[in-house]
Amino acid sequence: MRTGTIERNTTETAIHVTVDLDGTGKYAVETGIGFLDHMVEQFSRHSLIDVTMKVEGDLHIDQHHTTEDSAIALGQALAQALGDKGGIARYGSAYSPMDETLARVALDISGRPYLVWKAGFTQEKLGEWDTELIEHWFHSVAQAAGITLHCELLYGQNNHHICEALYKGFARAMRQAVEIDPRKRGAVPSTKGQLGG
């Protein structure tokens, strides 16, 4: 069972996250931020990674802690579920069109966290979610999961479409990367014999 469970409690947030890499895209997400819920649900559905996420955050202050900490917990749960990463495809990429928008996401489950972000938004909020936090969410997931992640908006105008295309691209790239390749017979996909560290 390639599953991960994280309980993360601070003075700012209380978070419970579970993931199942071999799921069917089932989700139960409650962060207190509607648009963030929608994006994590998109990630689950299109990656086929089951995600349960319950967050109680200090939203009376702002959305930063809830956004960042939920992403950290999700990344930690993914890293836990991946274990030593034996047998995985390791790399994934996806072009993700949504109406007038096209996004490209590529990633490497390398153990070396890095984010390249070439996207932006022309409005301050999507729903009630601050759009400046979207890049930070991806950065926090990449750091906690130990993945090299490249997210690029090739073109697009509608801010909702841009955000959703990036999340769906991330999901589809992760689906590829976490898949078990039977030809690898459980070997860690690196000439070093380990990933990261």
FINURO-968725 format. One record per atom (N, C-alpha, C): residue in one letter; x, y, z. Coordinates in pm, whole numbers, padded with zeros to 5 digits, always signed. Each point is the difference from the previous one (the first is absolute). Layout:
N
aXYZ...
***
This chain:
197
m+00084-00119+00000m-00084+00119+00000m+00088+00125+00000r-00012+00080-00105r+00079+00123-00008r-00087+00115+00051t-00003+00012+00131t-00084+00101+00063t+00084+00086+00094g-00050+00118+00028g+00066+00091+00093g-00103+00072+00083t+00032+00022+00126t-00089+00073+00091t+00083+00100+00080i-00043+00123-00001i+00070+00108+00071i-00098+00072+00092e+00038+00013+00125e-00068+00088+00096e+00096+00114+00029r-00042+00121-00029r+00089+00116+00017r-00075+00105+00080n+00046+00023+00122n-00068+00093+00090n+00097+00107+00047t-00037+00125-00025t+00078+00115+00046t-00096+00098+00065t+00053+00112+00045t-00087+00104+00056t-00083+00070-00108e+00033-00028-00127e-00068+00066-00112e-00098-00090-00074t+00032-00130-00006t-00086-00093-00073t-00001-00137+00068a-00109-00072-00020a-00011-00142+00038a-00043-00074-00126i+00083-00095-00042i-00019-00062-00131i+00009-00152+00010h-00091-00067-00069h+00006-00145-00019h-00007-00026-00150v+00099-00072-00053v+00004-00034-00142v+00033-00148-00016t-00074-00067-00087t+00035-00135-00040t+00001-00007-00152v+00090-00080-00055v+00004-00023-00144v+00017-00149-00027d-00051-00042-00113d+00019-00136-00051d+00041+00012-00145l+00126-00030-00030l+00052+00016-00135l-00068-00094-00099d-00056-00109+00048d-00062-00099-00087d-00151+00006+00009g-00052+00120+00018g-00143+00019+00016g-00073+00015-00132t-00116+00059+00008t-00085+00021-00118t-00040+00146-00017g+00063+00088+00079g-00033+00141-00009g-00113+00043+00090k-00020-00075+00110k-00101+00038+00099k+00057+00107+00091y-00084+00094+00043y+00048+00108+00085y-00106+00044+00099a+00050+00054+00111a-00082+00072+00098a+00088+00112+00050v-00028+00122-00044v+00089+00113+00024v-00076+00113+00067e+00051+00045+00115e-00057+00114+00071e+00113+00085+00055t+00031+00109-00070t+00107+00089+00047t-00055+00130+00059g-00128+00027-00024g-00057+00128+00038g+00014+00107-00108i+00068-00035-00110i+00016+00090-00115i-00059-00073-00120g-00114+00046-00047g-00074-00073-00102g+00077-00028-00127f+00072+00099-00051f+00071-00021-00126f+00118-00094+00018l+00066+00005+00115l+00107-00094+00029l-00055-00142+00008d-00115-00017+00065d-00065-00131+00002d-00017-00052-00142h-00053+00085-00087h-00027-00037-00138h+00127-00045-00072m+00111+00068+00023m+00126-00034-00066m+00058-00131+00053v-00006-00023+00131v+00049-00127+00055v-00088-00115-00048e-00128+00024-00012e-00090-00101-00056e+00037-00031-00145q+00033+00103-00078q+00044-00022-00138q+00128-00083-00003f+00093+00032+00091f+00124-00077+00008f-00029-00146+00026s-00086-00028+00096s-00033-00139+00033s-00065-00071-00117r-00103+00061-00056r-00076-00065-00106r+00086-00034-00121h+00088+00093-00038h+00075-00020-00124h+00133-00073+00019s+00047-00010+00123s+00119-00081+00028s-00036-00143+00036l-00127-00024+00033l-00049-00128+00055l+00061-00030+00137i+00054+00103+00065i+00049-00014+00137i-00113+00039+00093d-00044-00094+00084d-00104+00032+00097d+00056+00098+00103v-00078+00103+00032v+00044+00102+00095v-00111+00031+00099t+00034-00011+00127t-00085+00053+00107t+00077+00113+00065m-00063+00116+00012m+00068+00116+00057m-00100+00080+00085k+00033+00013+00126k-00081+00080+00092k+00091+00103+00065v-00036+00128-00016v+00084+00109+00051v-00084+00094+00085e+00050+00031+00118e-00056+00107+00081e+00110+00104+00017g-00016+00113-00068g+00106+00100-00001g-00047+00135+00051d+00096+00087+00021d-00028+00134+00053d-00044+00095-00112l-00112-00035-00063l-00049+00080-00112l-00049+00138+00043h-00018+00021+00130h-00035+00133+00048h+00117+00097-00016i+00122-00056-00017i+00118+00084-00027i+00014+00021-00150d+00028-00109-00072d-00002+00000-00146d+00009-00145-00047q+00023-00020-00129q-00002-00135-00057q+00139-00063-00013h+00101+00075+00036h+00137-00045-00027h+00034-00129+00073h-00023-00005+00131h+00038-00118+00077h-00076-00124-00045t-00130+00015-00027t-00080-00114-00045t+00049-00051-00134t+00029+00091-00093t+00049-00040-00132t+00135-00069+00012e+00093+00063+00068e+00136-00055+00010e+00002-00132+00075d-00063-00005+00115d+00009-00119+00085d-00073-00119-00061s-00112+00026-00070s-00069-00111-00065s+00085-00058-00112a+00073+00086-00070a+00088-00046-00107a+00118-00079+00056i+00056+00048+00110i+00109-00073+00066i-00046-00138+00042a-00116-00008+00064a-00052-00128+00047a-00029-00094-00116l-00056+00052-00109l-00024-00084-00117l+00131-00052-00057g+00099+00087-00011g+00130-00043-00051g+00065-00105+00089q-00010+00019+00132q+00056-00098+00093q-00070-00135-00013a-00132+00004-00017a-00075-00125-00015a+00039-00071-00130l+00019+00076-00107l+00044-00060-00126l+00138-00063+00015a+00092+00071+00067a+00135-00054+00021a-00005-00127+00083q-00082+00000+00103q-00014-00119+00085q-00052-00118-00082a-00102+00025-00082a-00058-00107-00081a+00099-00054-00103l+00088+00085-00050l+00098-00042-00100l+00112-00085+00059g+00024+00014+00129g+00105-00080+00065g+00134+00020-00065d+00068-00110-00035d+00132+00014-00064d-00011+00022-00150k-00123+00010-00051k-00028+00030-00141k+00037-00115-00093g+00019-00118+00055g+00034-00115-00082g-00108-00031-00102g+00041-00018-00126g-00088-00044-00106g-00083+00107-00068i+00005+00125+00051i-00086+00103-00059i+00055+00048-00135a-00089+00057-00080a+00044+00058-00127a+00091+00120+00022r-00020+00072+00107r+00078+00114+00046r-00032+00130-00073y-00008+00000-00131y-00025+00121-00077y-00145+00005-00049g-00053+00121-00011g-00133+00018-00057g-00012+00137-00063s-00082+00009-00103s-00025+00129-00064s-00137-00001-00063a-00056+00119-00015a-00133+00010-00060a-00022+00138-00058y-00061+00002-00117y-00061+00121-00052y-00145-00002+00043s-00048+00111+00051s-00136+00005+00053s-00076+00117-00060p-00086-00027-00100p-00081+00107-00058p-00129+00020+00078m-00044+00123+00012m-00133+00031+00052m-00051+00122-00075d-00090-00024-00094d-00052+00104-00087d+00115+00078-00065e+00014+00128+00027e+00102+00082-00066e+00138-00013+00063t+00010-00078+00105t+00122-00009+00080t+00074-00131-00027l+00132+00008-00001l+00083-00120-00010l+00115+00010+00099a+00011-00100+00087a+00107-00006+00099a+00085-00124-00026r+00126+00009+00042r+00092-00113-00010r+00065-00022+00136v-00004-00123+00048v+00061-00034+00129v+00090-00122-00020a+00121+00009+00052a+00093-00112-00003a+00062-00015+00137l+00024-00125+00042l+00056-00019+00134l+00087-00125+00007d+00082+00000+00101d+00092-00110+00029d-00007-00026+00150i-00040-00120+00037i-00001-00037+00142i+00143-00038+00037s+00080+00101+00018s+00145-00015+00007s+00055+00001+00142g-00080+00047+00095g+00054+00025+00133g+00070+00134+00010r+00005+00074-00112r+00063+00131-00003r-00109+00103-00029p-00055+00063+00103p-00112+00091-00022p+00041+00128-00071y-00082+00035-00099y+00025+00123-00076y-00128+00036-00074l-00030+00127-00007l-00114+00046-00077l+00044+00103-00102v-00037-00022-00125v+00009+00103-00104v-00143+00038-00033w-00032+00127+00016w-00137+00049-00016w-00002+00109-00106k-00068-00027-00110k-00014+00098-00107k-00148+00016-00031a-00068+00060+00095a-00144+00022-00012a-00036+00122+00083g-00117+00054-00024g-00043+00116+00076g-00149+00022-00017f-00052+00092+00080f-00143+00028+00001f-00022+00151-00010t-00112+00036-00057t-00030+00142-00018t-00107+00050+00097q-00042-00085+00092q-00092+00045+00104q+00050-00049+00134e-00039+00069+00106e+00055-00027+00133e-00061-00122+00066k-00121-00038-00038k-00068-00111+00066k-00069-00089-00100l-00007-00129+00032l-00087-00095-00066l-00094-00051+00108g-00129+00032-00014g-00088-00019+00115g+00052+00090+00110e+00024-00059+00117e+00057+00077+00110e+00150-00025+00017w+00059-00081-00090w+00141-00040+00015w+00090+00102-00067d+00102+00045+00073d+00097+00095-00053d+00088-00067-00105t+00000+00052-00122t+00075-00066-00107t+00151+00002+00024e+00051+00093+00080e+00144+00000+00028e+00043-00125+00078l-00096-00070+00060l+00031-00120+00077l+00011-00125-00086i-00042+00006-00125i+00000-00120-00084i+00142-00048-00028e+00087+00091-00041e+00141-00039-00019e+00058-00055+00129h-00033+00063+00113h+00053-00045+00128h-00048-00141+00034w-00123-00033-00037w-00052-00136+00022w+00086-00101-00075f+00026+00027-00127f+00081-00092-00080f+00143-00010+00055h+00056+00113+00042h+00133-00001+00060h+00003-00087+00126s-00101+00014+00085s-00003-00074+00126s-00017-00150-00024v-00085-00039-00096v-00016-00142-00034v+00131-00057-00052a+00065+00073-00091a+00125-00049-00058a+00107-00018+00107q+00011+00096+00091q+00099-00010+00107q-00027-00120+00089a-00124-00017+00042a-00033-00105+00096a+00003-00139-00063a-00039-00010-00126a-00002-00130-00068a+00136-00038-00056g+00090+00097-00015g+00132-00027-00057g-00006-00020-00150i-00072+00088-00069i-00010-00012-00144i+00052+00127-00069t+00058-00020-00115t+00034+00111-00089t-00123+00022-00087l-00054+00122+00003l-00129+00028-00062l+00009+00125-00087h-00037-00016-00125h-00002+00112-00096h-00144+00023-00043c-00051+00120+00027c-00137+00037-00036c+00005+00121-00092e-00063-00012-00115e+00010+00107-00100e-00135+00024-00066l-00042+00124+00001l-00116+00041-00078l+00048+00036-00139l-00043-00076-00100l+00041+00030-00137l-00081+00116-00056y-00131-00001+00027y-00085+00114-00032y-00135-00019+00066g-00072+00109+00014g-00132-00005+00062g-00038+00136+00056q-00128+00021+00020q-00050+00128+00048q-00086-00013+00125n-00085-00100+00005n-00092-00014+00111n+00074-00056+00122n-00003+00074+00110n+00079-00038+00117n-00042-00134+00060h-00130-00028+00000h-00048-00130+00048h+00057-00112-00087h-00005+00017-00130h+00052-00101-00091h+00151-00020+00018i+00071+00110+00020i+00145-00009+00019i+00032-00084+00123c-00064+00030+00111c+00026-00073+00124c-00037-00147-00014e-00116-00026-00056e-00046-00138-00011e+00088-00079-00095a+00043+00061-00110a+00088-00070-00093a+00132-00038+00067l+00053+00087+00084l+00125-00030+00070l-00018-00116+00099y-00109+00001+00073y-00025-00109+00096y-00026-00133-00071k-00075+00004-00109k-00026-00124-00073k+00127-00052-00066g+00084+00091-00049g+00128-00042-00055g+00088-00064+00106f+00004+00062+00116f+00077-00058+00112f-00053-00138+00034a-00131-00014+00005a-00061-00128+00033a+00038-00108-00101r-00011+00031-00127r+00027-00100-00103r+00149-00035-00006a+00086+00098+00027a+00143-00030+00006a+00032-00089+00120m-00063+00027+00113m+00022-00084+00118m-00052-00142-00024r-00113-00011-00067r-00054-00134-00030r+00104-00083-00076q+00063+00061-00100q+00104-00071-00075q+00119-00036+00089a+00044+00097+00079a+00126-00016+00073a-00009-00102+00113v-00115-00013+00064v-00012-00093+00113v-00036-00142-00043e-00033-00019-00127e-00035-00133-00049e+00117-00097+00017i-00033-00123+00034i+00101-00105+00010i+00026-00057-00140d+00127-00002-00038d+00041-00057-00127d+00048-00143+00027p-00074-00102-00045p+00038-00138+00032p+00136-00039-00054r+00047+00066-00105r+00131-00033-00055r+00113+00037+00096k-00027+00092+00092k+00104+00041+00095k+00015-00098+00115r-00098-00088+00017r+00006-00106+00102r+00035+00055+00138g-00057+00117+00031g+00018+00057+00133g+00126+00080+00020a+00084+00010-00103a+00126+00074+00014a-00027+00150+00012v+00081+00068+00081v-00006+00145+00009v+00049+00058-00132p-00077+00090-00064p+00036+00049-00132p+00111+00105+00003s+00119-00041+00038s+00116+00087+00002s+00126-00084-00002t+00103+00044-00073t+00125-00073-00002t+00072+00005+00135k-00043+00096+00086k+00058+00011+00134k-00055-00104+00095g-00114-00060-00036g-00064-00097+00087g-00092+00062+00103q-00010+00132-00003q-00093+00070+00088q-00036+00133-00063l-00111+00055+00045l-00044+00131-00048l+00000+00099+00115g+00069+00112-00021g+00012+00101+00106g+00109-00037+00099g+00036+00101+00078g+00098-00024+00106g+00142-00024-00049
***
